[in-house]
């Protein structure tokens, strides 16, 4: 099986990816190749389930479900587990719906401006009409889970400034602004708010919207991984990267 082509190797080099992270990518790509294929059945069942229930103009999430399920399996996150979750960047609510549907005892805080990010506002990946109805669509899609859902309309930085608390969450999904300046803030603050044993999920590790590779999510994620190397372990890695917090300090 081909581990990665020249383009990915070039990507790793341009984004200053630590060698141990590259090794981890190879490990997960090889070790879980067939398991991911089997887990796509679970993903397809979920897609079939929500197709008639949700209003969605884009599906940028369900391809990540096998990676999430691998992380849950590797860390003992059972579907019945009572957990507190935070999601930075929710758009029309598909990932939030999955979280609340999968974890029947989970509560979730969704943080978003519901105005779109850089790649949305220039209408490269969506339209002006869709942007104008993002929040309304989100509210409609998540109505069934309203008792376990809390919205915060604003930037992630505004949320951190107003609601910061150590060891507050069991799982945090970082899918907000994809510029590295914002991703590094989201990464560090989220990690501080994550309980030991909790999961931190980064979207779009290999995403390359900005011209300079280092300005994309991987540049910030790699810097964060270097900073917190001995406080975490990688538990799933593909186009998304998922880590588990194993310590609250370097000591």
Secondary structure, DSSP 8 states (H G I E B T S, - for coil): -----HHHHHHHHHTT--HHHHHHHHHHHHHTHHHHHHHHHHHHHHHHHHHTT---S---SGGGHHHHHHHHHHHT--TT---EEEEE--TTSHHHHHHHHH-TT-EEEEEE-SS--HHHHTTSSS-HHHHTTHHHHHHHHTGGGGGGEEEEES-HHHHHHHH--TT-EEEEEE-S--SHHHHHHHHHHHHHHEEEEEEEEES-TT---SSSGGGSHHHHHHHHHHHTGGGEEEEEESSSEEEEE--SS--
